Amino acid sequence: MEAVQAEPKLRHVETDVLIPKMMREKAKELCHEKVHAFNVCCKDSGFLMVIKCREQNAALKECLTVYYRDPVFFEKCKQEYIKEKLEFQRTGIATKNRVQKLPASM
């Protein structure tokens, strides 16, 4: 019989700030077409973007909100956060710093 490892206890800041931040970043990637359309509209509209980009802004908000309210998406991000946290505790190297960069002189 396989032993199930208990999920680590998460702090308030992790569940209310860090995991939602991860969700926002991933949701932006998943809604990349809407993010791009909104950015293009804003660049093309200048000061009138508030008026001219309402449609793109509404579409972007709608796409992002689908992910923000999805409990399965939250759980997926939570599990990924826990995995990264445990890996950091094991190695002392943050996920962002783990990717090795090639020297610029190559």
C-alpha positions in Angstrom: 0.0 0.0 0.0 1.4 3.4 -1.0 1.8 6.1 1.6 0.0 9.3 0.8 2.0 12.4 1.7 0.0 15.0 3.6 -0.4 18.3 1.9 1.7 21.0 3.6 -0.2 23.7 5.6 -0.3 26.9 3.6 -0.1 30.3 5.1 -2.8 32.9 4.7 -0.6 34.9 2.3 0.0 31.9 0.2 -3.7 31.0 -0.3 -4.9 34.7 -0.6 -2.0 36.4 -2.4 0.6 34.1 -3.9 -1.7 31.4 -5.4 -4.1 34.0 -6.9 -1.1 35.8 -8.4 -0.1 32.5 -10.1 -3.7 32.1 -11.3 -3.6 35.7 -12.8 -0.3 35.0 -14.6 -1.6 31.7 -16.0 -5.0 33.1 -16.9 -3.3 35.9 -18.8 -1.3 33.2 -20.8 -4.5 31.3 -21.5 -6.4 34.5 -22.5 -3.4 35.7 -24.6 -5.5 36.6 -27.7 -7.8 38.8 -25.6 -4.8 40.4 -23.8 -3.1 41.1 -27.1 -6.3 42.6 -28.6 -6.7 44.9 -25.6 -3.0 46.0 -25.7 -3.2 46.7 -29.4 -6.4 48.7 -28.9 -4.8 50.7 -26.1 -1.7 51.5 -28.1 -3.7 52.6 -31.1 -6.2 54.7 -29.1 -4.0 56.8 -26.9 -6.0 58.9 -24.4 -9.3 57.7 -25.8 -8.6 54.0 -24.9 -11.1 54.2 -22.0 -13.9 54.8 -24.5 -12.6 53.0 -27.6 -11.4 49.8 -25.9 -14.5 48.9 -23.9 -15.3 45.9 -26.0 -11.8 44.5 -25.8 -11.6 45.2 -22.1 -15.0 43.5 -21.4 -13.9 40.4 -23.4 -10.6 40.3 -21.5 -12.3 40.6 -18.1 -14.8 37.8 -19.1 -12.0 35.5 -20.2 -10.0 36.1 -17.0 -13.0 35.8 -14.7 -13.8 32.3 -16.0 -10.4 31.2 -14.7 -10.5 33.2 -11.5 -13.8 31.5 -10.5 -12.8 28.0 -11.5 -12.2 25.9 -8.4 -10.4 23.2 -10.5 -8.0 25.9 -11.9 -7.4 27.1 -8.3 -6.6 23.6 -7.2 -4.2 23.0 -10.2 -2.4 26.3 -9.4 -2.3 25.4 -5.7 -0.7 22.0 -6.4 1.8 23.6 -8.7 2.6 26.2 -6.0 3.1 23.4 -3.4 5.3 21.5 -5.7 7.5 24.6 -6.3 7.6 25.4 -2.6 8.7 21.9 -1.7 11.3 22.0 -4.5 12.6 25.3 -3.1 12.8 23.8 0.4 14.7 20.8 -0.9 17.2 22.7 -3.1 17.2 26.3 -1.8 16.8 27.5 -5.4 13.7 29.4 -6.5 11.9 28.1 -9.6 12.6 31.3 -11.5 16.4 31.0 -10.8 16.6 27.3 -11.5 16.8 27.6 -15.3 20.5 27.8 -16.2 21.5 30.6 -18.5 24.2 30.3 -21.1 27.1 32.8 -20.7 26.8 35.8 -23.0 30.3 35.2 -24.4 29.5 32.0 -26.2 
